[in-house]
Amino acid sequence: MKICVLNGSPKGKYSITLQTVLYLEKKFPDCEFEILHVGQKIRAYEKDMSEALRAISGADVLLFSYPVYTFIAPYQLHRFIELLKEEKSLDLSGKFAAQLSTSKHFFDVTAHRYIQENCFDIGLKYIGGLSADMDDLLKPEGQKDALSFWKYVLFCASNDIYETAPNTSKAVTAEYSASFSQTSKDGSFPTVIVTNLEQNDVSLDNMIKDFRAVYPHETRVINIAEYPFSGGCLGCFNCAGDGKCIYKDGFDTFLREQIQTASAIVFAFTVKDHSMGASFKRYDDRQFCNGHRTVTMGMPMGYIVNGDYAGEGNLRMIVEGRCEVGHNFLAGVATDGDGIRALSDKLCYALDNALVLPQNFLGVGGMKIFRDLIYLMRGMMKADHKFYKEHGIYDFPQKQLGTVLKMKLVGGMITNPKIKAKIGNKMNEGMIAPYKKVVDGK
């Protein structure tokens, strides 16, 4: 069976994820693996896709191999998928697809769903994916999981078993026309609108114009599609110590001085390939110059989205997750004129009242993964470690000895039948006692 590996890591042969692929290659000599370093060579593929098309056309299975970067696959693989979908003459029907990622399991689910949705788009028979920890291959259990996964892939491909795309009908979105009148502007809460607006995207341009018209505060538009990026994030960790990116294009300084100094940020994009588009993914990945530091926490954010946002469940989770992890109030996602007015009103309320709400599961869970990761890597991730210490993010439960001892005492009491019978409802009364004091104003 011929396997075409699409290695989306910008590190090429030095990719940690790729090592699992190489392990499978040795363990399954009957499979013929051909590896394309599409992440490392993305600029070459932008000029000439012939090598990739030859390898893909001759394969039985496409294996997407990548590290998870910022909720999805790296920008470079994102861009390659765009290029692949532009090849209208390429017929992939009948070919199977699977994916293998490594990460610390921070939103690996949205990365896998992104690949899956795009496999459905181009007619691939999607089998499934393996989401591995970065260190799994070094452990016997991780090696066993990799072998089990690949045996399953081969079983499915040999027996023509695959997942079918959900029956979802795309909503037809009409072109948006600007119609709002300009209002006077207040300079107290300068707001930046970050977009990847293309010249022919009339609808998104009109949505941005209407938001700027109705929004009462001063706005500034930054079109990242026009920023002279030297490339996507390389995952090189050059910024780990001091936050300085290895590229010399000045983006790290631009990000901190031109975007993160605003009172609020509104992101504006047109849905493309179940995402914000590759150009926005490059922007997101390059923000790793801030490491795992939630430097905009407390800042309200909003989104202006052109396209069938309602039909993009995975993208909606990414938008919510980004705000929750960053501890930013999500003022809304505007997809039409009413939504634009509502976004303006809610964003103003959030700014006037410094509105910040507690994080939900997406934010709490995501930050606990980062907390444990940075604590282990604090010797290398010095900037992150300093930030986490200063902001009390190291909230390890084992340090709360008082609570641990109290729960041990309570546990002993409720497992003793005689004591449990005597307590009766006093347990519940005791649990809510501190809250009653607050409610009663004592």
N, C-alpha and C positions, 0 to 999 in steps of 0.2 A: 504494500500500500504506500502510495507517495504522499508525503506530508510537506506542505509548504508552510514554513514558520515565518510569521510576520513579527519580527523582533522590534517592538515599539520603543525600546529603551534607547535614549540618546547616547548611552555608554557603549553600545555595540556589543562586542565580544566580552566586555567586562561587566555586562549586566548580571546581577544576582539572579534575576528571574530566568535568564537563559541557561543557567547552570542546571536547573531542573530539566529543561529541554534536552540538554546534552546527556544528562543522566538517563533519560528515557531512551535516547538514541542508542546508548550502549546496551541497555537492557532489552531492547526490542530490535534485534538486528534484521528482522524481516521487513521492518518499516524503513523506507527510504526518505530521510529528512533532507530538505533543502532550506537553508536559513537565509532570509533576506533581512539585512539590518536597516529596515525602513526608517527607524527613528534616527539613527546616526547619519543616514545618507538622504534625508528628506529633501535637501536642496537639489541633489542630483535627480531625484525622482520627479521633482517639479519640472525639470527640463526634459526628462526622457523616462517614460514608464515602460519601455519595451521589455527590459529585463524582468521586471516584476510581472508583467502580463504573461510572459512566456512561462515563468515558474508557476504562477497561479493557474494558468490554463492547463498545465500538465499535472496538476495535483488532484488527489482524491479528497484530501482534507486540508483545510486552512486552519492553522493554529495561531491565534493571536496571543503573543507573549509580551507582557509588559509590567512595569511597576505602576502602582496607583499613584497618580499625582493629582492633588487638589480635586477630589471627588470623582474624577474620571480617569481615562487613560492620558498619558502625556500628550502635550500639544503635537509633537511630531507624528504620533500614530493617528491623532485626530485629523491632522492635515492629510496623511496618506489615505485615510478613509474618504476624505473629500475628493482626492484625486481619483481614487478607485471608482467612486460613484459617477464621476464625470465621463468615464469610459463607457459610453452608451452601447458600443458594439460588443462589449465583454459579456458573455453569457456564463453565469455561474450556477445556473439551475442544475441540480443533480450533484453538486459538490457539498461536502459536509464542512461544518465549522465547529470549533471548540476554542476555549480560551483558558489561559493560565496566567495568573497574576501573583505577585508577591507584594506584601504591604504589612503594616501593623494592624490591619483590619479597620482602618479609619475610612468609613464609607466605601468599602470595597463593593458593597451591594449596588451602589449607583454606578460604579465603573463597569461592573459586569452587565448590568442592565443596558447601559449605553451600547456596549459591543453587541449584545444580543439584538437590540432593536435595529441596529444598522445591518446586522446579518440578515434579518428578515427583509429589510429594504432591498437588498441586492440579490434576493432569491436563494440564499444559502440554507442548507438544511442544518439548523443549529442543534447541537447535541447537548452541550452544557459546559461548565467551567470548574476549575480548581482555584480556590482563593487560599493561597498559602501564606503563612507568616514568613518573613524574610529569613528566619533561621531554621525553618522546618526541614530543609534538605539535610541539615547537619545531624538530624536526630533519626533514629530507626523508625519511629512512628511516622515522621514526615516522609521518609523514603517509601514506606509502605503505602501511605496515602497517595503519593504520586503514581506508584505502580497500579494501585487500584483504580485511580482515575483514568489512566491511559488504557487499561484493559476494558474499562467501561466504554470509552470512546471507540475502541476497535470493535467491540461487540455491537454497538449501535450502528457504526458505519457498515459493518458486514451484513447486518440484518435490516438495513434501511429503516432505522428507528430514529426519529428526531422530533423536536418540538415544533408545533405549528404556530404561526403568527396569530395573535388574537384578532378577532373580527372587530376591528375598530374603524369607523368611517371618519375620515378627516373632515373637520368643519371647513366649509368654504369661507374664507375671510376676504371681505371686500376691501378694495383699496381705501385707505383712510385719507380723508381730506381735512386739512386744517380749517377751523371755523371759529376759534375763540378770539375774543378781542383782548388787546393788551391791557394789563392792569399796572398801576404804579408799583414801583419796586422799593423794598426796604433792604438796607445793607446789613442788618443785624445778624442774619444767619446765611452767609454766603454758601451756596450749594453748587456742587459740581455734578455735571451729567457726563458719565463715562459711557461711550458708545463705540461700536465698530461699524459705523454707518458707511455704506458704500454709495457711490454716486447715483446709482439707478434705483436706490431703495426709497422711493417717493413716500410710501406709507409711513415708514419709521421716521423719516425726516419731518413729516407733517405732525406726527404724534409728539415728537420732541418740541416742535414749534408751539403746539397747543399747550403743552405742559408749561413751557417758559412763559407763555402768555398769561395763563391763569394763576400761576404760582406767584405769591406776593413778594418773595425774596429774590435777591440777585442770583443769577445762575451763570455758570460758565461751562461750555461744552468742550470736552476733550475727546477727540476722535482717535482711539488707539490704532485704528486701521492705518492712520497716517504717521504713527510714531516710527522712527527709524530703528526698530529692534535689530540687534545683531544676530539674534536667534532665540530659540526657546530655551527654557531651563535645562541645564546639562546634568543636574543632580550631582554636582561635583563637591558640594559642601564647602566651597571656598568662602561662603558667607557665614559659616557656622560660628566663627569666632567674633567677628566684628560687624556682620551684616553687610559687608561690601561684596557686591556681585563681581564675578570674574570678567564679565563683559565690560567693555569700556564705552558702552552707548549711553551711559548716564541715567538709565531707567530707575535705578534704586533711589537716586537723589530726586529725580522727577516725581516719582511716586510719593515720596515723603513730603516734598515741598509743594507740589501742585495739586495733589489729590487728597492726601490724608490730613491736610490742614483745614479742609472745609468743615462746615458745621454738619453737613449731611451729604450723602452720595446717592445719586439715582443712576442705575444702570439701564441702558436702553439697547435692545437688540432685536433682531428678527430670528425666529426659531429656524435652525438649520441642522439637519442630521440629528434631531432629537437633543440639541444642545444650543448653546449660545453662539456656536460657530468656532472654527479653529483659531481665528484671530483673537477672540476673547479668551480662548484656552491658553494661548501663548501669554497673554497679559496675566491671567490667573497664576500660571506656573511661575512666571518671573517674579511674582510677589513673594516667592520663597526667600528672597533677600531679607524678609522679616521673619524667616524661620517659622516657628510654631507660636509666635507671639501675637496675641489678639490686640494689636496696637490701636484699633479703632473701637474698642469696646465702649458702649454707651452712645455711640453715634447712630442716629436713626438712618435707615436706608429704605429705598424704594426701587421698583422696577417698572419699566415701560417695555411691554413685549408686543411685537407685531407677529401675528401668526396664531396657530391653533394651540395656544398654551393650555387650554382646558383638556386637550387630548394627550398631553405630555406628562403623565404621572411621575416618571422618573426625574424629569427636569424640575417639576414642582418640588420634589423632595430635596433636590440639590439647592434650589433657591432658598427654601426654608432652612435647610441644614447649614448653609453658609452663614445666615444671620444668627442662628441659634448658637453655633460654635463661637462666632465672633462676639456674642452677647450684644447684638445690635437689634433694636426694635424694627421689625419689618412693617413699614407703614402701608404697604399694599403693593399689588402687582396690577398695573393698569393695562388693559387690552382694548379699551374703547374710550369714547369721550367721557362717559359717566365715570369710568374708572380713573381717568386722568384727573377729573375734578375731586374725586374721593381721595386719591393719592395726595394731591396738593393739600387738602384739608387735614388729613391725618398726619402728614409730615409736619405741617405747621403746628398742630397740637403737640406732637411729640417734641418738637424743638422748644416751644413755649413752656412746656411742663417738664423738660428733661426726662422724658418717659423711658424707663428701662424696666422690663419685666423679667421675672425669673426664667432661666433656661428650661426647656423641656427635655425629653429624653435624648433628642438629637444633639443638643448642646452639652448636656451633662455627660452623656456617654462618650461623645467625641473628645471632650476635654479630659476625661479620666484616662483615655488612651494616651493622649499627649502628655499628661502628668507623669504617668509611669514611664513612658518612653524617654522623656527629657531627663527624668531623675537618673535613669540608667546611663544616659549618654551625656550627662552634665560635664564630664571632662572635655568633651569635644564641642557640644552645643553650648558654649559659654554665654552667649547673648541670651539664648532662651532660658538657661538656668538662672541667670540674674533676674530676668523679667518674672519668672515663676516665683522666685523667692520674694521679690518685692510686692507681688500682688496676691500672695497667700494661696497660690494654686496648689501647692503641695499639702493638700488636706487629707493625708493618709489616715484611714480609720483606725489603724493600730496605735496611733499616737493618742487617741481619745480614751485614755485608760479609765477615767471615771465612768464613762458610759459603758465600757466593756465590763467593768466590775459590777455595775448596777444591773446590767442585763443578765449576768451570771447569777446574781442573787435572785432576780425575778424568775429565771428559768428553774432554779432549784425549788422555789416556792410552788410554782404551778405544776410541777411534776410530782409533788407530794399530795396524795389524795386528801389527807386530813386538813392540811393547810389550805388546799384549794377549796374545800367545802366551807371552811370558816370565812375565807375571803369573800365568796359570793360575788356580788356586783361591785365590790369595793375596788377591784382591779381597774374596771372601766372608769369609775369615778376618779381614781387616782391619776389615770392617764390624761383625763381632760382638765384636771384641776388647774394646771398652769395656764391653760387657754381661757378658762373661765375668768381668771384674774384680769386677763387682757380685755376680754369682752365686757366685764363689769367695770373696767376702768380703774382697777385697784393697783 
